[in-house]
Structure formats: C-alpha cells, structure tokens
Amino acid sequence: MKIVTEEMMIPSDTAGIKLFVRNKRRADMTSFSSEKTVLFVAGSTYPASTSFDLPLAGVSWMDHLAGEGYDTWLVDIRGYGNSTRPPEMAVPAPALGGNRRGHALGLPGEEPLAGI
C-alpha cells in the first residue's frame, strides 16, 4: 500500500517560532474519523520526527499505523527536530540565572558544583 507523506511548518503562539508537522496516510484514503487519527508528540530530548518516524527494519511506527488505515501526524515541539529554535535555547544555563548544574530556575537547595 502506498503511503503519502506531507510536511509543513505551522505558526506557533510565539512570534518567529514555527512548528514542524508531518502527516502520513494511505494514498487510497481521503477521509478519516477521529478514532482513526493519531497525533504523535514527544516530550523532550528527542524530536517526534525521530521518535515515531524512524524506520526500523524498513518501517516506522507512523508507517505501520498509516498502512493500517490511520491518519498519522507528528509535531516537533519548539526547539526540537525541524521546528524553530527559540533564541533562549542558545544561551548558556548560568546566563539565565541558574546554578552551574544547569538549573535555569535556580531550584532551592541546589548548590553550584565546586570547580566548574
């Protein structure tokens, strides 16, 4: 079964930040119910595009579900994968007011490590 892939950048709620979205579905299907629609969103560390659409043994999780008749979507959250990286992600953690362990919020009870 042929799988159709579409990719796009959509605006976020923050000026200058766009989110990467990918859709995969069977070529012979043109309408989907909410029960047959899946949205993949990763937390942090890895983008959704590599977490859910990485072919292992020739097929990704998205490919598999699309082949089963699901309308599959993924979104890379801001700063990950192909989505726009916010400027503050380029600032070293200590410059944001955090301690030397990288806690940008300066959590209570967290002391900087000596010699770093």
Backbone torsions as a table, in degrees:
resi	resn	phi	psi	omega
1	MET	NA	131.2	179.9
2	LYS	-76.2	132.9	177.4
3	ILE	-105.6	130.1	177.3
4	VAL	-93.9	135.0	177.7
5	THR	-121.3	130.4	173.7
6	GLU	-127.4	140.2	177.5
7	GLU	-127.5	144.9	-179.4
8	MET	-154.6	160.6	172.3
9	MET	-110.1	130.4	179.3
10	ILE	-119.1	149.0	179.5
11	PRO	-69.2	146.9	174.7
12	SER	-98.8	-170.8	177.5
13	ASP	-82.2	0.1	-179.8
14	THR	-114.5	128.2	179.7
15	ALA	-56.3	134.1	176.9
16	GLY	85.0	-3.6	-179.5
17	ILE	-110.6	123.8	176.6
18	LYS	-119.2	147.3	-179.4
19	LEU	-106.9	137.3	177.9
20	PHE	-84.3	130.7	179.9
21	VAL	-128.7	136.0	175.7
22	ARG	-125.4	139.6	176.9
23	ASN	-123.4	134.8	173.8
24	LYS	-130.5	136.8	179.9
25	ARG	-157.8	163.6	176.1
26	ARG	-69.8	141.1	-177.8
27	ALA	-65.3	-27.4	-177.0
28	ASP	-86.5	1.7	-179.6
29	MET	-112.6	133.9	-177.5
30	THR	-119.3	-12.5	177.2
31	SER	-138.9	149.7	-175.3
32	PHE	-139.1	145.7	174.1
33	SER	-88.6	166.9	177.8
34	SER	-63.6	-29.1	178.4
35	GLU	-68.4	-20.9	-178.5
36	LYS	-111.2	23.1	177.7
37	THR	-117.9	130.1	-178.0
38	VAL	-125.4	132.7	174.7
39	LEU	-114.8	119.9	177.1
40	PHE	-95.3	125.5	176.6
41	VAL	-134.5	124.1	177.9
42	ALA	-90.5	155.4	178.8
43	GLY	-72.9	-88.8	176.5
44	SER	-144.8	-179.1	-178.2
45	THR	79.9	-55.7	-179.0
46	TYR	-120.8	140.1	177.3
47	PRO	-72.7	155.9	178.1
48	ALA	-60.2	-33.7	-176.9
49	SER	-63.4	-29.3	176.9
50	THR	-97.0	-22.0	179.4
51	SER	-76.8	-39.0	-171.8
52	PHE	-113.7	-13.4	-179.2
53	ASP	-124.6	36.5	176.2
54	LEU	-98.9	113.3	-178.6
55	PRO	-66.8	123.0	172.5
56	LEU	-117.4	125.1	-174.0
57	ALA	57.1	34.4	173.6
58	GLY	89.6	-5.0	-178.5
59	VAL	-143.3	140.6	177.1
60	SER	-97.1	170.7	177.1
61	TRP	-61.6	-41.5	177.0
62	MET	-60.4	-46.4	179.3
63	ASP	-57.6	-45.6	-178.1
64	HIS	-60.0	-50.2	-178.8
65	LEU	-66.6	-39.0	176.7
66	ALA	-60.5	-41.9	178.2
67	GLY	-63.4	-25.5	177.9
68	GLU	-86.2	4.1	176.3
69	GLY	99.2	11.7	177.5
70	TYR	-91.4	148.3	172.5
71	ASP	-92.2	103.2	-173.1
72	THR	-102.4	138.7	-179.8
73	TRP	-132.5	148.6	168.9
74	LEU	-136.0	153.8	175.5
75	VAL	-133.6	131.0	171.7
76	ASP	-86.2	122.0	-179.6
77	ILE	-67.1	160.3	-176.2
78	ARG	-53.3	132.8	178.4
79	GLY	89.6	-3.9	-178.3
80	TYR	-124.0	152.5	176.8
81	GLY	58.0	-127.8	-177.4
82	ASN	-95.1	1.4	178.0
83	SER	-76.8	157.8	-179.6
84	THR	-62.7	138.8	178.9
85	ARG	-91.7	120.5	178.0
86	PRO	-62.9	146.1	-177.8
87	PRO	-56.4	-34.4	-177.6
88	GLU	-66.6	-17.1	177.3
89	MET	-72.5	-14.7	179.3
90	ALA	-92.4	-6.5	-178.1
91	VAL	-87.8	130.3	177.3
92	PRO	-58.1	144.6	-176.3
93	ALA	-53.8	-45.7	179.8
94	PRO	-58.8	-31.9	179.6
95	ALA	-68.6	-18.1	178.5
96	LEU	-88.0	1.4	178.5
97	GLY	99.0	5.2	179.4
98	GLY	-86.1	175.1	176.6
99	ASN	-87.0	-175.8	-174.2
100	ARG	-76.4	-4.7	173.5
101	ARG	-83.1	-6.8	177.1
102	GLY	97.9	8.8	178.3
103	HIS	-77.5	102.9	-176.8
104	ALA	-64.2	-23.2	-179.0
105	LEU	-90.1	-6.2	-178.2
106	GLY	58.9	57.6	-174.3
107	LEU	-59.6	142.2	179.7
108	PRO	-58.3	140.7	177.7
109	GLY	83.5	-3.8	179.4
110	GLU	-96.0	119.4	179.1
111	GLU	-106.8	147.4	176.3
112	PRO	-62.9	147.7	175.9
113	LEU	-76.2	137.0	-179.5
114	ALA	-67.5	140.5	174.8
115	GLY	80.5	8.6	179.3
116	ILE	-105.5	NA	NA
